[in-house]
Amino acid sequence: MLVLRLLNVVAPAYFLCISLVTFVLQIFVFIPSMFRDPSTTPLFSPALLHGALFLFLSANALGNYVLVIQSSPEDLGKDLNLGEGAEVADWLDGNRSPGSALPSTHFCRLCARITQRHDHHCFFTGNCIGSRNMRNFIMFCLYTSLACLDSLVAGMAYISATLSMSFADPLAFLTLLPHSISQFFSGALLSSEMFVILMLYLWLGIGLACAGFCCHQMLLILRGQTRYQLRKGMVVRARPWRENLQEVFGKKWLLGLLIPVQNVESSYRRQKEK
């Protein structure tokens, strides 16, 4: 448990550090290298368009990241009826009275919070993912994956121009790291160039992981199921996939795709109003 709590603190700091490094490389290294002659660059040059795209992806990723943290399930425990004489220890042991709480409600040991429709505990946000922040979490994963892909392409273009190499051969990227390590220790490669090459593989790994996690999460949403229910083998009520999507993304789903907004149409709020 101590290791998990430590990871819950280190992982968000690690993510913010990677985000800061990515932003600095994009703004101060990759994008300026795309300008051949800034005085003659047209308004809609590839460099400016790439910069605008990167800022759009980064703003959405960071905005949804903040909303995942702000949409904390911390206050759910104040509104839920845990049952007469029920204590937090009952939630830790899974002993809940019938009808004492909303369905799929779970108490997390790490953040000591009660979450309705608990999905999992995300270490990179230090928060539990449930009905209130599921949409923002999916948007965070989606835009993080796209931002990593954008940084990967820009970094490969920068390395290709700096080292005068071509990535037309698919094996060129796979063999880039071992060749770069040998050239770095032989003194033929600068430390800044080696750092960018290492970041290329880091962006690839983070991008693929976020994309895969996002796709798996969408499949569970279409089935109306959470990761916690899947892990515990809980049976879920069969509903049309459109209703399952609307429960998570709300009616204004298109707005949430373009800008980071908080999902105020969660099922918890609707049940609370009833």
Secondary structure, 3 states (H helix, E strand, C coil): CHHHHHHHHHHHHHHHHHHHHHHHHHHHHHHHHHCCCHHHCCCCCHHHHHHHHHHHHHHHHHHHHHHHHHCCHHHHHHHCCCCCCCCHHHHHHCCCCCCCCCCCCEEECCCCEEECCCCEEECCCCEEECCCCHHHHHHHHHHHHHHHHHHHHHHHHHHHHHHCCCCCCHHHHHCHHHHHHHHHHCCCCCHHHHHHHHHHHHHHHHHHHHHHHHHHHHHHHHCCCCHHHHHHCCCCCCCCHHHHHHHHHCCCHHHHHHCCCCCCCCHHHHHHHC
